[in-house]
Amino acid sequence: MTTHPAEAIGRDRFAFGDNWLKFIEVMDERRIEQAMGSLTAALGIEDLSGRSFLDVGCGSGLFSLAARRLGARVHSFDYDPDSVRACASLRDRYGPRSDWTVEQGSILDEAYLATLGTFDIVYSWGVLHHTGDMWRAIGAASALTEPGGSLFISIYNDQGLASRVWWRIKRKYVHGGPLTRKGLVLAGRTYFTTRTTVANMAKRTFGEPVPGGVRGRGMSKGHDLVDWIGGFPFEVATPEQIFRFLHGRGFQLRFLKTCRGGLGCNEFVFTAPHRMRA
């Protein structure tokens, strides 16, 4: 596999796979069901039987597993070898193993992508903004989408100055030693716990439901926190920028879920044109 400099593992890249190996230790059926529910809600499809599903940057493999249980033929790949191991471990533990390929690869490696073909559903949640070449990665993922198929991506929201501050924090994390990293995670936990406490108090005041321990996509708050504090490279975009970029390639927006201008990811499902534009 060709190594792309933007994805080089080293001082400028967070160990995403190491975090995912820890996450799969807390995997259970409830998380899997949550992941399946989030997929079907965004795609508007309850049954993926007969469809091909590409998981770009598969991470833990949770959503590859969700797609496979929904009946899809799944191809999972990730640049980080520990992520590949995590995904393969999840496949072997929860299955089914048939019609599910797991391998190492990069969305920025044109030679590798040329071996894949196209897929009915191309899925990449919270990944393309970590490659170091986000717009190229989005373009590459879109080109892997079968005409008339679905491109499901999520990209960090551009908060302006706040995003630039987070970029510096994340870069400090990947360049720091163990004490620096622990300190940044502790500070981040304090910051987000305070935010969550205040938000939950407001929700209770107005009679709104307060979320439980398992996150809406079946994820884990603790592992998501480490991923957020350390997740570098780090790029952002506004919903309008994503829309313009893909609309210019003939894609039509079918589903949008924003973080309301705040911190987090905006989710998009686009339908690929029946004839791809050059």
C-alpha positions in Angstrom: 0.0 0.0 0.0 1.3 3.5 -0.9 1.9 5.7 2.1 0.4 9.1 1.7 2.3 11.8 3.6 -0.8 13.4 5.0 -1.7 10.1 6.7 1.7 9.2 7.9 1.6 7.7 11.4 3.8 9.6 13.7 4.0 12.8 15.8 1.4 14.5 13.6 -1.3 11.8 13.9 -3.4 10.5 16.8 -3.4 6.8 17.5 -7.1 6.3 16.5 -6.8 2.5 16.3 -5.4 2.2 19.8 -8.5 4.0 21.1 -10.8 1.7 19.0 -9.2 -1.4 20.4 -10.1 -0.2 23.8 -13.6 0.7 22.7 -14.5 -2.8 21.4 -13.9 -4.1 24.9 -17.1 -2.5 26.0 -19.1 -3.6 22.9 -22.5 -5.2 23.5 -25.8 -5.9 21.7 -27.3 -2.6 22.8 -24.6 -0.6 21.1 -24.9 -2.6 18.0 -28.7 -2.0 17.9 -28.1 1.7 18.4 -25.7 1.7 15.5 -28.2 -0.1 13.3 -30.9 2.3 14.2 -28.8 5.4 13.3 -27.9 3.9 9.9 -31.5 3.1 9.0 -32.7 6.5 10.2 -30.3 8.4 8.0 -30.4 6.2 5.0 -34.2 5.8 5.1 -33.8 2.1 4.5 -34.6 -0.7 6.9 -33.1 -3.6 5.0 -29.8 -3.4 3.2 -30.0 -6.9 1.7 -28.6 -7.0 -1.8 -26.7 -3.8 -1.3 -22.9 -3.2 -1.1 -21.6 -1.1 1.7 -18.1 0.5 1.9 -16.9 1.7 5.3 -14.2 4.2 4.7 -12.1 4.5 7.8 -13.9 1.7 9.6 -12.4 2.4 13.1 -13.9 0.0 15.6 -15.9 -1.7 12.9 -19.2 -1.0 14.7 -21.0 0.4 11.7 -19.6 -2.2 9.4 -21.2 -4.8 11.7 -24.4 -2.8 11.8 -24.6 -2.8 8.0 -23.7 -6.5 7.8 -26.5 -7.3 10.2 -28.9 -5.3 8.1 -28.0 -7.6 5.2 -25.4 -5.6 3.2 -22.2 -7.0 1.6 -19.5 -5.1 3.5 -16.0 -3.9 2.6 -14.2 -2.2 5.5 -10.9 -0.5 5.4 -8.8 1.8 7.5 -5.3 3.4 7.3 -4.5 2.6 10.9 -3.5 -1.1 11.4 -4.9 -1.1 14.9 -8.3 0.0 13.5 -8.1 -2.9 11.0 -7.4 -5.3 13.9 -10.3 -3.8 15.9 -12.7 -4.2 13.0 -11.6 -7.8 12.3 -11.9 -8.7 15.9 -15.5 -7.3 16.0 -16.3 -9.3 12.9 -14.9 -12.5 14.3 -16.7 -12.0 17.6 -20.2 -10.9 16.4 -20.3 -11.9 12.7 -21.6 -12.9 10.3 -18.1 -13.2 8.7 -19.4 -14.0 5.2 -19.6 -11.1 2.7 -17.5 -8.9 5.0 -14.0 -8.0 3.9 -11.6 -6.1 6.3 -8.3 -4.7 5.1 -5.8 -1.9 5.4 -6.1 0.9 2.9 -6.1 4.7 2.6 -8.8 6.9 1.0 -5.9 9.0 -0.3 -4.2 6.1 -2.1 -5.4 6.2 -5.7 -3.9 2.8 -6.6 -5.7 1.1 -3.7 -9.0 2.8 -4.6 -8.8 1.7 -8.2 -9.1 -2.0 -6.9 -12.4 -1.3 -5.1 -15.0 -0.5 -7.7 -18.1 1.3 -6.7 -20.7 0.7 -3.9 -24.4 1.2 -3.3 -23.6 2.9 0.0 -20.3 4.7 0.9 -20.1 5.4 4.6 -17.5 7.5 6.3 -18.5 9.0 9.7 -16.0 11.4 11.3 -13.1 10.2 9.2 -12.3 12.3 6.2 -11.5 15.4 8.2 -8.7 13.4 9.9 -6.8 12.5 6.8 -4.9 15.7 6.4 -6.4 16.3 3.0 -10.1 16.5 3.6 -11.4 17.8 0.3 -9.4 15.3 -1.7 -10.7 12.6 0.6 -14.4 13.7 0.2 -13.9 13.7 -3.6 -12.4 10.2 -3.5 -15.2 8.9 -1.4 -17.8 10.4 -3.7 -16.1 8.7 -6.7 -16.6 5.3 -5.0 -20.4 5.8 -4.9 -22.4 3.8 -7.4 -24.5 6.0 -9.7 -27.8 6.5 -7.8 -26.2 5.2 -4.6 -25.8 6.9 -1.2 -22.8 8.8 0.2 -23.1 9.1 3.9 -20.5 11.3 5.5 -20.0 13.4 8.7 -17.6 16.3 8.9 -16.6 18.5 11.8 -18.5 21.8 11.9 -16.5 24.9 11.3 -16.8 27.1 14.4 -14.3 29.7 13.2 -12.0 30.8 16.1 -13.2 27.9 18.3 -12.1 25.4 15.7 -8.7 27.0 15.4 -8.3 26.7 19.2 -9.3 23.0 19.1 -6.7 22.5 16.3 -4.0 23.8 18.6 -5.2 21.6 21.5 -5.2 18.5 19.3 -1.8 19.2 17.9 -0.4 19.7 21.4 -1.9 16.3 22.4 -0.2 14.4 19.6 3.1 16.1 20.2 2.9 15.8 24.0 4.1 13.1 26.4 1.9 11.0 28.6 1.5 13.7 31.3 0.5 16.3 28.7 -2.0 13.9 27.2 -3.5 13.0 30.5 -3.8 16.6 31.5 -5.5 17.6 28.3 -8.0 14.7 28.6 -8.7 15.6 32.2 -9.3 19.3 31.3 -11.5 18.2 28.4 -13.5 15.9 30.7 -14.0 18.8 33.1 -15.0 21.2 30.3 -17.5 18.8 28.7 -18.9 17.5 32.0 -19.7 21.1 33.0 -21.3 21.8 29.7 -23.4 18.6 29.9 -24.5 19.3 33.5 -25.7 22.7 32.6 -27.5 21.5 29.5 -29.2 18.6 31.3 -30.4 21.0 34.0 -31.9 23.2 31.4 -33.6 20.1 29.7 -35.1 19.0 33.0 -36.4 22.5 33.6 -38.2 22.5 30.3 -39.3 18.8 30.5 -37.0 17.6 27.8 -35.5 14.0 27.9 -32.0 13.7 29.2 -29.7 11.2 27.3 -28.5 8.0 29.0 -25.1 6.4 29.1 -25.0 4.9 25.7 -24.7 7.5 23.0 -27.2 7.7 20.1 -24.9 5.9 17.7 -23.9 3.3 20.2 -20.7 5.0 21.0 -18.9 5.6 24.4 -18.5 9.0 26.0 -15.1 8.1 27.4 -13.6 6.8 24.2 -15.2 9.7 22.2 -13.6 12.2 24.6 -10.1 10.8 24.0 -10.8 10.7 20.2 -12.0 14.3 20.3 -9.1 15.7 22.4 -6.4 13.9 20.4 -8.0 13.6 17.0 -5.4 15.1 14.7 -5.1 15.9 11.8 -8.2 18.0 12.1 -10.1 19.9 9.5 -13.6 21.5 9.5 -16.2 22.7 7.0 -19.6 24.5 7.1 -22.6 22.6 5.8 -22.8 25.1 2.9 -19.2 24.2 1.9 -20.0 20.5 1.9 -23.2 21.0 -0.1 -21.5 23.2 -2.7 -18.6 20.8 -3.1 -20.8 17.7 -3.7 -23.6 19.5 -5.5 -21.0 20.7 -8.0 -20.3 17.0 -8.7 -24.0 16.3 -9.3 -24.8 14.9 -5.9 -28.2 15.7 -4.4 -28.7 16.1 -0.6 -31.2 13.7 0.8 -30.6 13.9 4.6 -29.0 16.5 6.8 -28.4 16.5 10.5 -26.4 19.5 11.9 -24.9 20.2 15.3 -26.8 23.6 15.2 -23.7 25.6 14.5 -21.9 24.2 17.6 -19.2 21.7 18.3 -19.4 18.3 16.6 -20.2 16.8 13.3 -22.7 17.6 10.6 -24.2 14.5 8.9 -25.0 14.3 5.3 -26.5 11.7 3.0 -26.2 12.5 -0.7 -27.6 10.6 -3.7 -24.9 10.1 -6.4 -25.7 11.2 -10.0 -26.6 8.5 -12.4 -23.9 9.8 -14.7 -20.8 11.0 -12.7 -19.4 14.4 -13.8 -15.8 14.7 -14.7 
